[in-house]
């Protein structure tokens, strides 16, 4: 009887271990599963579902950075990125799994909604977290341990209005806003405020939600169509205008990244579109060329700014860890204190900006760039 009980207990342990490991199948590269002591960096993003392109891009970019860093020797990193499906509740569950894993620092979340849902928990528990692409101001307003690599929503709205006015792209502007999305609403709000200052006339503001993002009315007298949206909605709106035989200037923000890589969509439909992004894979510098080649080798397509943001987050955190003398045996709270201190003075040049710094709020300081799509490629328009 005692032998039977022992066998049953052993089987239960095997089943329990299998169930726990099943939740970590979405982890990233680095030294996961190795015996090498490493600082553990966690995060979550949409690796499945409608927004998966963003999450996969960030995860892949971060993996490339970890591989490069670990090849240097010295301080090693271990990366785990879980699938939150662009859902706040799932992001909270991912956070709990990452804490159990032993996370010491974080990439927070890829998208805004999940970042807002879980940032408070990161702050309360003393973690340092830097979101690669969650752009709502409220994310970093959560506390002094929450940082970001990307531009803020307000910065994008202001920069877009300034560019349209200064380059005389048109004065009558139609704005399409996804009202149940904090990213879209935040960019649109600051754009319209700045547009009035710059003498632009908003001739139509069309609000829609995730439930009715299918049939879009066109605005015949719009000279410019401003799209503070992600690329899926951008594509539908641009197609609606083209089907109606209208050719306004289309101007998007960093959520437009990914439009050219969509399956079954002719890139020619985006010819002449302007949008804000801190990174273009077509740039001629050696760092971008190297990163683009490695990204293509991993996933078979060109990287967007989300991938570059993920790469830069890892490298910026690594630089701060090294500058502060971090060791793998430090607690998450110790790592958090060290990183917050180092980012007060850190200057970092990466794929998404030169000589980047962070202000007291955790916001990155770097210049916004405008690109135009020409012949299926991005061309600097600044």
DRENTISE-489834 format. One record per residue (C-alpha): chain; x negated, y, z negated; residue number from 1. Coordinates in steps of 0.2 Angstrom, whole numbers, plus 5000, padded with zeros to 4 digits. Example, Ala and Ser with C-alpha at 12.3 -4.5 7.8 and 13.67 -1.06 7.14 Angstrom:
2
(site "A",(4938,4978,4961),1)
(site "A",(4932,4995,4964),2)
END
This chain:
382
(site "A",(5000,5000,5000),1)
(site "A",(4986,5012,4995),2)
(site "A",(4978,5009,5012),3)
(site "A",(4994,5013,5022),4)
(site "A",(4996,5029,5012),5)
(site "A",(4978,5034,5016),6)
(site "A",(4981,5031,5035),7)
(site "A",(4997,5041,5035),8)
(site "A",(4988,5056,5026),9)
(site "A",(4974,5055,5039),10)
(site "A",(4987,5055,5053),11)
(site "A",(4996,5070,5046),12)
(site "A",(4979,5080,5045),13)
(site "A",(4976,5076,5063),14)
(site "A",(4993,5082,5068),15)
(site "A",(4991,5098,5057),16)
(site "A",(4975,5102,5065),17)
(site "A",(4982,5100,5083),18)
(site "A",(4996,5111,5079),19)
(site "A",(4985,5125,5073),20)
(site "A",(4973,5124,5087),21)
(site "A",(4988,5125,5100),22)
(site "A",(4990,5143,5095),23)
(site "A",(4973,5148,5100),24)
(site "A",(4972,5142,5118),25)
(site "A",(4972,5160,5123),26)
(site "A",(4956,5164,5115),27)
(site "A",(4942,5174,5125),28)
(site "A",(4924,5170,5129),29)
(site "A",(4909,5172,5118),30)
(site "A",(4903,5159,5105),31)
(site "A",(4920,5153,5100),32)
(site "A",(4919,5135,5092),33)
(site "A",(4900,5136,5091),34)
(site "A",(4889,5135,5075),35)
(site "A",(4881,5152,5078),36)
(site "A",(4885,5165,5066),37)
(site "A",(4894,5179,5074),38)
(site "A",(4905,5194,5071),39)
(site "A",(4923,5190,5076),40)
(site "A",(4933,5202,5086),41)
(site "A",(4952,5199,5089),42)
(site "A",(4966,5206,5098),43)
(site "A",(4982,5203,5108),44)
(site "A",(4990,5207,5124),45)
(site "A",(5002,5201,5137),46)
(site "A",(4994,5185,5145),47)
(site "A",(5010,5179,5152),48)
(site "A",(5026,5188,5157),49)
(site "A",(5029,5204,5167),50)
(site "A",(5014,5214,5160),51)
(site "A",(5002,5199,5161),52)
(site "A",(4991,5208,5174),53)
(site "A",(4986,5221,5160),54)
(site "A",(4982,5208,5147),55)
(site "A",(4972,5196,5158),56)
(site "A",(4962,5211,5164),57)
(site "A",(4958,5217,5147),58)
(site "A",(4954,5200,5141),59)
(site "A",(4943,5196,5156),60)
(site "A",(4934,5212,5154),61)
(site "A",(4931,5209,5136),62)
(site "A",(4924,5192,5139),63)
(site "A",(4912,5198,5151),64)
(site "A",(4905,5211,5139),65)
(site "A",(4904,5197,5125),66)
(site "A",(4894,5186,5137),67)
(site "A",(4882,5200,5141),68)
(site "A",(4879,5204,5123),69)
(site "A",(4877,5187,5117),70)
(site "A",(4864,5184,5131),71)
(site "A",(4853,5197,5123),72)
(site "A",(4851,5188,5108),73)
(site "A",(4852,5196,5091),74)
(site "A",(4869,5200,5084),75)
(site "A",(4882,5189,5092),76)
(site "A",(4900,5191,5095),77)
(site "A",(4915,5179,5095),78)
(site "A",(4931,5184,5104),79)
(site "A",(4949,5179,5102),80)
(site "A",(4963,5187,5112),81)
(site "A",(4981,5180,5109),82)
(site "A",(4996,5182,5120),83)
(site "A",(5009,5194,5113),84)
(site "A",(5019,5194,5129),85)
(site "A",(5021,5214,5127),86)
(site "A",(5032,5211,5112),87)
(site "A",(5030,5219,5095),88)
(site "A",(5036,5205,5085),89)
(site "A",(5025,5193,5094),90)
(site "A",(5010,5205,5091),91)
(site "A",(5014,5204,5072),92)
(site "A",(5013,5185,5073),93)
(site "A",(4996,5186,5083),94)
(site "A",(4989,5197,5069),95)
(site "A",(4993,5184,5056),96)
(site "A",(4984,5171,5067),97)
(site "A",(4969,5182,5069),98)
(site "A",(4968,5185,5051),99)
(site "A",(4968,5167,5047),100)
(site "A",(4954,5164,5060),101)
(site "A",(4943,5176,5051),102)
(site "A",(4944,5192,5062),103)
(site "A",(4932,5206,5056),104)
(site "A",(4936,5219,5069),105)
(site "A",(4949,5221,5082),106)
(site "A",(4954,5227,5100),107)
(site "A",(4972,5229,5093),108)
(site "A",(4984,5227,5107),109)
(site "A",(4984,5230,5126),110)
(site "A",(5000,5239,5128),111)
(site "A",(5009,5253,5118),112)
(site "A",(5024,5245,5110),113)
(site "A",(5015,5230,5102),114)
(site "A",(5001,5242,5096),115)
(site "A",(5014,5253,5087),116)
(site "A",(5022,5237,5080),117)
(site "A",(5006,5231,5071),118)
(site "A",(4994,5246,5069),119)
(site "A",(5001,5249,5052),120)
(site "A",(4996,5232,5046),121)
(site "A",(4978,5234,5053),122)
(site "A",(4976,5250,5044),123)
(site "A",(4984,5244,5027),124)
(site "A",(4972,5229,5027),125)
(site "A",(4957,5239,5031),126)
(site "A",(4952,5233,5048),127)
(site "A",(4944,5244,5061),128)
(site "A",(4954,5242,5078),129)
(site "A",(4952,5251,5094),130)
(site "A",(4965,5248,5108),131)
(site "A",(4958,5248,5125),132)
(site "A",(4974,5254,5133),133)
(site "A",(4988,5258,5121),134)
(site "A",(4990,5277,5125),135)
(site "A",(5004,5283,5113),136)
(site "A",(4997,5296,5101),137)
(site "A",(5007,5288,5087),138)
(site "A",(4995,5273,5088),139)
(site "A",(4980,5282,5082),140)
(site "A",(4990,5293,5070),141)
(site "A",(4993,5277,5060),142)
(site "A",(4977,5280,5050),143)
(site "A",(4958,5283,5051),144)
(site "A",(4954,5265,5056),145)
(site "A",(4964,5265,5072),146)
(site "A",(4955,5271,5088),147)
(site "A",(4957,5271,5106),148)
(site "A",(4947,5269,5122),149)
(site "A",(4960,5276,5135),150)
(site "A",(4967,5293,5137),151)
(site "A",(4982,5298,5127),152)
(site "A",(4999,5300,5135),153)
(site "A",(4999,5319,5132),154)
(site "A",(4982,5321,5140),155)
(site "A",(4988,5312,5156),156)
(site "A",(5004,5322,5158),157)
(site "A",(4994,5339,5156),158)
(site "A",(4980,5333,5168),159)
(site "A",(4993,5328,5181),160)
(site "A",(5002,5344,5181),161)
(site "A",(4986,5354,5181),162)
(site "A",(4980,5344,5196),163)
(site "A",(4996,5345,5206),164)
(site "A",(4997,5364,5204),165)
(site "A",(4978,5368,5206),166)
(site "A",(4977,5357,5222),167)
(site "A",(4994,5364,5229),168)
(site "A",(5001,5347,5232),169)
(site "A",(5019,5354,5231),170)
(site "A",(5030,5365,5219),171)
(site "A",(5046,5355,5219),172)
(site "A",(5044,5339,5208),173)
(site "A",(5055,5324,5205),174)
(site "A",(5050,5315,5189),175)
(site "A",(5055,5296,5185),176)
(site "A",(5055,5291,5167),177)
(site "A",(5058,5274,5159),178)
(site "A",(5067,5281,5144),179)
(site "A",(5065,5265,5133),180)
(site "A",(5046,5265,5135),181)
(site "A",(5036,5275,5124),182)
(site "A",(5022,5277,5136),183)
(site "A",(5033,5283,5150),184)
(site "A",(5042,5295,5139),185)
(site "A",(5027,5302,5131),186)
(site "A",(5018,5306,5148),187)
(site "A",(5034,5313,5156),188)
(site "A",(5037,5325,5141),189)
(site "A",(5020,5333,5142),190)
(site "A",(5020,5334,5161),191)
(site "A",(5036,5343,5161),192)
(site "A",(5030,5356,5148),193)
(site "A",(5014,5359,5157),194)
(site "A",(5023,5359,5174),195)
(site "A",(5034,5374,5168),196)
(site "A",(5018,5383,5163),197)
(site "A",(5009,5380,5180),198)
(site "A",(5024,5386,5190),199)
(site "A",(5030,5369,5196),200)
(site "A",(5049,5366,5197),201)
(site "A",(5056,5349,5191),202)
(site "A",(5070,5347,5204),203)
(site "A",(5076,5331,5196),204)
(site "A",(5072,5320,5181),205)
(site "A",(5079,5303,5183),206)
(site "A",(5079,5292,5168),207)
(site "A",(5081,5273,5168),208)
(site "A",(5079,5258,5156),209)
(site "A",(5072,5241,5158),210)
(site "A",(5089,5235,5161),211)
(site "A",(5092,5245,5177),212)
(site "A",(5075,5247,5185),213)
(site "A",(5081,5241,5201),214)
(site "A",(5090,5253,5212),215)
(site "A",(5082,5270,5212),216)
(site "A",(5090,5286,5220),217)
(site "A",(5079,5297,5230),218)
(site "A",(5077,5315,5229),219)
(site "A",(5077,5323,5247),220)
(site "A",(5070,5340,5242),221)
(site "A",(5056,5333,5231),222)
(site "A",(5038,5338,5238),223)
(site "A",(5030,5328,5224),224)
(site "A",(5036,5313,5215),225)
(site "A",(5028,5311,5198),226)
(site "A",(5028,5293,5191),227)
(site "A",(5023,5291,5173),228)
(site "A",(5026,5272,5174),229)
(site "A",(5018,5255,5176),230)
(site "A",(5015,5249,5194),231)
(site "A",(5030,5237,5196),232)
(site "A",(5042,5252,5194),233)
(site "A",(5030,5263,5204),234)
(site "A",(5031,5251,5218),235)
(site "A",(5050,5250,5218),236)
(site "A",(5052,5269,5218),237)
(site "A",(5039,5272,5232),238)
(site "A",(5048,5259,5243),239)
(site "A",(5065,5267,5240),240)
(site "A",(5058,5284,5247),241)
(site "A",(5050,5275,5261),242)
(site "A",(5065,5265,5266),243)
(site "A",(5075,5282,5266),244)
(site "A",(5062,5289,5278),245)
(site "A",(5055,5302,5265),246)
(site "A",(5036,5305,5263),247)
(site "A",(5033,5316,5247),248)
(site "A",(5017,5316,5238),249)
(site "A",(5017,5302,5225),250)
(site "A",(5007,5305,5209),251)
(site "A",(5005,5292,5196),252)
(site "A",(4995,5289,5180),253)
(site "A",(4984,5275,5173),254)
(site "A",(4999,5263,5173),255)
(site "A",(4998,5263,5192),256)
(site "A",(4982,5252,5191),257)
(site "A",(4986,5235,5198),258)
(site "A",(4998,5240,5212),259)
(site "A",(4985,5236,5225),260)
(site "A",(4983,5219,5218),261)
(site "A",(5001,5213,5218),262)
(site "A",(5005,5197,5228),263)
(site "A",(5016,5199,5242),264)
(site "A",(5015,5218,5243),265)
(site "A",(5007,5227,5258),266)
(site "A",(4993,5239,5251),267)
(site "A",(4997,5250,5265),268)
(site "A",(5013,5256,5257),269)
(site "A",(5002,5265,5244),270)
(site "A",(4992,5275,5257),271)
(site "A",(4989,5293,5251),272)
(site "A",(4995,5290,5233),273)
(site "A",(4986,5300,5219),274)
(site "A",(4984,5293,5202),275)
(site "A",(4974,5296,5186),276)
(site "A",(4962,5283,5181),277)
(site "A",(4945,5283,5172),278)
(site "A",(4938,5268,5183),279)
(site "A",(4937,5263,5201),280)
(site "A",(4930,5247,5206),281)
(site "A",(4924,5254,5223),282)
(site "A",(4912,5266,5214),283)
(site "A",(4894,5264,5220),284)
(site "A",(4884,5264,5203),285)
(site "A",(4875,5248,5198),286)
(site "A",(4886,5245,5182),287)
(site "A",(4902,5245,5192),288)
(site "A",(4895,5234,5205),289)
(site "A",(4889,5221,5193),290)
(site "A",(4905,5222,5183),291)
(site "A",(4916,5220,5198),292)
(site "A",(4906,5205,5204),293)
(site "A",(4907,5196,5188),294)
(site "A",(4926,5200,5186),295)
(site "A",(4929,5193,5204),296)
(site "A",(4919,5178,5200),297)
(site "A",(4931,5175,5185),298)
(site "A",(4948,5179,5192),299)
(site "A",(4946,5181,5211),300)
(site "A",(4951,5199,5212),301)
(site "A",(4945,5217,5209),302)
(site "A",(4945,5224,5191),303)
(site "A",(4957,5239,5187),304)
(site "A",(4954,5252,5173),305)
(site "A",(4962,5240,5160),306)
(site "A",(4948,5228,5163),307)
(site "A",(4935,5241,5162),308)
(site "A",(4943,5248,5146),309)
(site "A",(4942,5230,5138),310)
(site "A",(4924,5229,5143),311)
(site "A",(4920,5246,5136),312)
(site "A",(4929,5243,5119),313)
(site "A",(4918,5228,5116),314)
(site "A",(4902,5237,5121),315)
(site "A",(4906,5252,5110),316)
(site "A",(4910,5242,5095),317)
(site "A",(4894,5232,5098),318)
(site "A",(4883,5248,5099),319)
(site "A",(4891,5254,5083),320)
(site "A",(4888,5237,5074),321)
(site "A",(4870,5237,5079),322)
(site "A",(4868,5255,5074),323)
(site "A",(4875,5252,5057),324)
(site "A",(4865,5236,5054),325)
(site "A",(4880,5225,5053),326)
(site "A",(4878,5206,5049),327)
(site "A",(4889,5192,5053),328)
(site "A",(4892,5188,5035),329)
(site "A",(4901,5205,5031),330)
(site "A",(4919,5205,5026),331)
(site "A",(4932,5213,5038),332)
(site "A",(4933,5228,5025),333)
(site "A",(4914,5230,5025),334)
(site "A",(4914,5230,5045),335)
(site "A",(4929,5242,5045),336)
(site "A",(4920,5255,5034),337)
(site "A",(4904,5253,5044),338)
(site "A",(4913,5256,5061),339)
(site "A",(4923,5271,5055),340)
(site "A",(4907,5279,5049),341)
(site "A",(4897,5275,5065),342)
(site "A",(4910,5281,5077),343)
(site "A",(4909,5298,5069),344)
(site "A",(4893,5301,5078),345)
(site "A",(4892,5288,5091),346)
(site "A",(4890,5293,5110),347)
(site "A",(4893,5279,5122),348)
(site "A",(4892,5279,5141),349)
(site "A",(4901,5265,5150),350)
(site "A",(4912,5260,5165),351)
(site "A",(4926,5272,5160),352)
(site "A",(4916,5288,5156),353)
(site "A",(4899,5296,5152),354)
(site "A",(4894,5302,5135),355)
(site "A",(4910,5297,5127),356)
(site "A",(4913,5302,5109),357)
(site "A",(4927,5300,5097),358)
(site "A",(4935,5314,5087),359)
(site "A",(4941,5313,5069),360)
(site "A",(4958,5306,5074),361)
(site "A",(4951,5291,5083),362)
(site "A",(4954,5299,5100),363)
(site "A",(4941,5296,5114),364)
(site "A",(4934,5312,5122),365)
(site "A",(4931,5310,5140),366)
(site "A",(4935,5319,5157),367)
(site "A",(4951,5312,5166),368)
(site "A",(4948,5308,5184),369)
(site "A",(4960,5308,5199),370)
(site "A",(4959,5296,5213),371)
(site "A",(4968,5294,5230),372)
(site "A",(4971,5278,5239),373)
(site "A",(4964,5278,5256),374)
(site "A",(4963,5263,5267),375)
(site "A",(4967,5251,5253),376)
(site "A",(4953,5258,5242),377)
(site "A",(4951,5272,5228),378)
(site "A",(4943,5288,5233),379)
(site "A",(4938,5301,5220),380)
(site "A",(4949,5316,5222),381)
(site "A",(4942,5327,5209),382)
END
